């Protein structure tokens, strides 16, 4: 029997629906269940053929467990080693190199010194920074947000220099991105599952949270194809099995705004019934596919094209 486990926190609609959907298909030798952990012993966590990870970004103990499971042969969705290494600034750097339009972005050192550091810890950092060049490059209005993490936490809209310095003084030890505002006419949130299944959802981030999937954007077939190609290219290089990519259209050009969402919102109450049914069905079919293909004792993780090409000494594109 090959088990498919779901590791989750307080969310309920997606994990339970996913488990029910997998089990309802009656695939011989496949069963889905919530992951149960009563101990984690080094090199001995191979109970599951597949684990869908929905919570380890918030629980370091779970991330360590998933790495242990991965080296024992579990196909963890998403790869916990890559997820631990990834962050939003790197993603933008990669996008530039693979030809995906992104907002002009810079990374900023934390406003306050990190714990256990002094000014001497930053001997290589010029201070003050070249603020004139930074602001001329990014422009205003702009957004400032943490270089890692998500969930619209610590996100600021900035209108001018004074606004920037006042808001930056509130960020403490957070390392922040300063990013060009894309004044969009259309906006889309796009599921990508298995690096091959894409669902492009009209999305209005300016609405209240519960109404963000309520919009009347109607992309042409040609624009849908263009956006799908961008979503697939991003996930091919990052290697995520389950991710969302947010695309903002300015002058008809899709800009990738946020594409590091390896535990994306999949709650029925926010994404809506049609999107919910798609993500449950597609995730269930993909998890079954990965379970059937699982080779016990071997590496069953997905590795992105960036890592694979780097390991082989190849050029990026």
C-alpha positions in Angstrom: 0.0 0.0 0.0 1.3 3.4 -1.0 0.2 6.3 1.3 -0.4 9.9 0.2 -0.2 12.1 3.3 -1.2 15.8 3.8 0.7 17.9 6.3 -1.4 20.9 7.2 -2.2 23.5 9.9 -5.5 25.2 10.6 -6.9 25.0 7.1 -9.6 22.4 6.6 -11.4 22.6 3.3 -8.6 21.7 0.9 -6.8 19.0 3.0 -10.0 17.1 3.8 -11.5 17.4 0.2 -8.1 16.3 -1.2 -8.0 13.2 0.9 -11.6 12.4 0.1 -11.0 12.9 -3.6 -8.0 10.6 -3.7 -9.7 7.9 -1.8 -12.9 8.2 -3.9 -11.0 7.3 -7.0 -10.4 3.8 -5.7 -6.9 3.4 -7.2 -5.6 0.0 -6.2 -2.8 0.2 -3.7 -3.3 4.0 -3.0 -4.7 5.6 0.1 -4.7 9.2 1.3 -4.7 10.4 4.9 -3.6 13.2 7.2 0.1 12.8 8.1 0.5 11.4 11.6 3.8 12.1 13.5 4.6 10.6 16.9 8.4 10.6 16.6 11.0 11.6 14.0 14.1 9.4 14.0 17.0 10.2 11.7 16.9 8.3 8.4 13.6 6.6 9.3 10.7 8.6 8.0 9.7 6.7 4.8 6.1 5.8 5.6 4.6 7.9 2.9 5.1 7.6 -0.9 3.9 11.2 -1.3 3.4 14.1 1.2 1.6 17.3 0.3 3.2 20.0 2.4 0.8 22.9 3.4 2.4 24.1 6.6 6.2 23.6 7.0 6.9 27.2 6.0 5.5 28.1 9.5 6.8 25.1 11.5 10.6 24.4 11.3 10.0 21.0 13.0 7.9 19.9 10.1 10.5 21.1 7.6 13.1 19.0 9.3 10.7 16.0 9.2 10.0 16.4 5.5 13.8 16.5 4.7 14.1 13.3 6.6 11.2 11.8 4.7 12.6 13.0 1.4 16.0 11.2 1.9 14.0 8.1 2.7 12.3 8.2 -0.7 9.1 10.3 -0.1 8.0 12.6 -2.9 7.5 15.7 -0.9 5.3 18.4 -2.7 7.1 20.8 -2.6 10.7 19.9 -2.5 11.7 20.9 1.1 15.4 21.5 0.3 14.6 24.0 -2.5 11.8 25.6 -0.5 14.3 26.2 2.3 16.7 27.9 -0.1 14.3 29.9 -2.2 13.1 33.5 -1.6 11.5 36.3 -3.6 14.5 38.3 -4.5 16.3 35.3 -6.0 13.1 34.5 -7.9 13.1 37.9 -9.5 16.8 37.6 -10.4 16.0 34.2 -12.1 13.0 35.7 -13.9 15.3 38.4 -15.4 17.7 35.7 -16.7 14.9 33.5 -18.2 13.2 36.4 -20.0 10.1 36.8 -17.7 9.0 40.5 -17.2 9.2 41.5 -13.6 9.0 44.9 -11.7 12.2 46.7 -11.1 13.3 45.5 -7.7 16.2 46.0 -5.3 16.9 44.3 -2.0 17.7 46.4 1.2 19.6 45.5 4.3 17.6 45.4 7.5 16.9 48.8 9.1 18.1 47.4 12.5 21.1 45.3 13.1 20.4 41.5 13.3 20.9 39.9 16.7 24.5 39.2 17.6 25.9 41.6 15.0 27.5 45.0 15.3 28.4 47.7 12.7 31.6 45.8 12.2 29.6 42.8 10.8 28.8 45.0 7.8 32.3 46.1 6.9 31.6 45.4 3.2 28.4 47.4 3.1 28.6 51.0 2.0 26.6 53.4 4.2 24.6 55.3 3.3 23.5 53.3 0.4 23.3 54.9 -3.0 19.8 56.0 -2.4 19.6 58.3 -5.4 20.4 55.5 -7.8 18.0 53.1 -6.0 15.1 55.5 -6.1 15.8 56.6 -9.7 15.8 52.9 -10.8 12.6 51.8 -8.9 10.7 55.1 -9.0 7.6 56.0 -7.0 4.9 54.9 -6.3 6.6 51.7 -5.1 6.0 48.8 -2.8 8.2 47.5 0.0 7.8 44.0 1.3 9.9 41.2 2.9 12.3 39.4 0.6 11.0 36.1 2.0 7.6 35.0 3.3 4.1 36.0 2.1 0.5 36.4 3.1 0.5 40.2 2.6 2.5 40.7 5.9 4.6 43.9 6.3 3.7 45.1 2.8 3.8 48.9 2.3 2.8 51.2 -0.5 5.2 54.1 -0.8 4.5 57.4 -2.6 7.7 59.4 -2.1 11.1 59.5 -0.3 9.7 60.7 3.0 7.1 57.9 2.9 9.9 55.3 2.3 12.1 56.4 5.1 9.3 56.6 7.6 8.0 53.1 6.7 11.4 51.6 6.4 12.1 52.7 10.0 9.2 50.4 11.1 10.7 47.2 9.5 13.1 46.3 12.3 15.3 43.3 11.3 13.3 42.4 8.3 15.2 42.3 5.0 13.0 44.1 2.5 12.4 44.4 -1.2 11.8 47.8 -2.8 9.8 47.2 -6.0 8.3 49.3 -8.8 4.6 49.6 -8.8 3.0 48.0 -11.8 -0.2 50.0 -12.6 -2.2 47.1 -14.0 -5.4 46.9 -16.0 -5.8 43.2 -15.4 -4.5 40.8 -12.8 -4.4 37.0 -12.6 -3.5 34.4 -10.1 -2.4 31.2 -11.7 -2.2 27.7 -10.1 0.5 25.5 -11.5 0.5 21.8 -10.5 3.0 19.3 -11.6 4.8 21.8 -13.8 2.2 21.1 -16.5 -1.4 21.9 -15.2 -2.3 25.6 -15.2 -5.4 27.4 -14.1 -5.5 31.1 -14.8 -7.9 32.9 -12.4 -9.0 36.5 -12.7 -8.0 38.2 -9.4 -8.4 41.6 -8.0 -5.9 42.3 -5.2 -7.5 45.7 -4.5 -10.7 44.0 -3.3 -11.3 42.8 0.3 -9.7 39.3 0.8 -13.0 37.4 0.4 -13.8 39.2 -2.9 -10.4 39.0 -4.6 -11.4 36.2 -7.0 -14.5 38.2 -8.0 -13.5 40.1 -11.2 -14.6 40.4 -14.8 -11.2 40.3 -16.5 -11.6 38.5 -19.8 -8.2 37.7 -21.5 -8.1 36.7 -25.2 -7.1 33.2 -26.1 -3.7 34.6 -27.2 -3.1 36.3 -23.9 -4.1 33.2 -22.0 -1.6 31.2 -24.0 1.1 33.8 -23.3 0.4 33.8 -19.6 0.3 30.0 -19.4 3.7 29.9 -21.1 5.1 32.3 -18.5 3.7 30.3 -15.6 5.1 27.0 -17.0 8.5 28.6 -17.6 8.8 29.9 -14.1 7.8 26.6 -12.5 10.1 24.7 -14.8 13.1 26.6 -13.6 12.0 26.8 -9.9 10.9 23.2 -9.8 7.8 23.6 -7.8 5.1 20.9 -8.0 2.4 23.2 -6.5 2.6 26.9 -6.8 0.8 30.1 -7.8 2.1 32.8 -10.0 0.5 36.3 -9.9 0.6 38.2 -13.2 -0.2 41.9 -13.6 -0.9 43.2 -17.1 0.4 46.7 -17.9 0.1 47.8 -21.5 -0.8 44.2 -22.4 2.5 42.9 -20.9 2.2 40.2 -18.2 4.6 41.1 -15.3 5.3 38.3 -12.8 4.6 40.0 -9.4 4.7 37.2 -6.9 5.6 33.6 -7.9 6.9 32.0 -4.7 3.7 30.6 -3.2 4.5 26.9 -2.5 1.6 26.6 -0.1 -0.9 28.7 -2.0 -4.4 29.6 -0.9 -6.7 26.7 -1.8 -9.6 27.5 0.6 -13.0 27.0 -0.9 -14.3 30.1 0.9 -11.8 32.4 -0.8 -11.0 30.9 -4.2 -14.6 30.0 -5.0 -16.2 26.7 -5.9 -15.0 26.2 -9.5 -11.4 27.0 -8.7 -11.6 24.9 -5.6 -12.9 21.9 -7.5 -10.2 22.3 -10.1 -7.3 22.4 -7.6 -8.6 19.5 -5.5 -9.1 17.3 -8.6 -5.8 18.2 -10.3 -3.8 17.9 -7.1 -5.4 14.5 -6.3 -4.6 13.2 -9.8 -1.1 14.5 -9.7 -0.4 13.0 -6.2 -1.7 9.6 -7.4 0.6 9.9 -10.4 3.6 10.6 -8.2 2.7 7.8 -5.8 2.4 5.3 -8.6 5.8 6.4 -10.0 7.5 6.4 -6.5 10.6 4.3 -6.3 11.3 3.3 -2.7 14.6 4.3 -1.3 15.4 6.7 -4.2 15.2 10.4 -4.6 11.6 11.1 -5.7 11.8 14.9 -5.4 11.3 17.4 -8.2 14.4 19.5 -9.0 14.0 22.6 -11.0 15.9 23.4 -14.2 18.0 26.0 -12.5 19.4 23.4 -10.0 19.8 20.7 -12.7 21.6 22.9 -15.1 23.8 24.3 -12.4 24.8 20.8 -11.2 25.8 19.9 -14.8 27.7 23.2 -15.4 25.3 24.3 -18.1 24.3 27.8 -19.0 21.0 28.9 -17.6 19.0 29.3 -20.8 
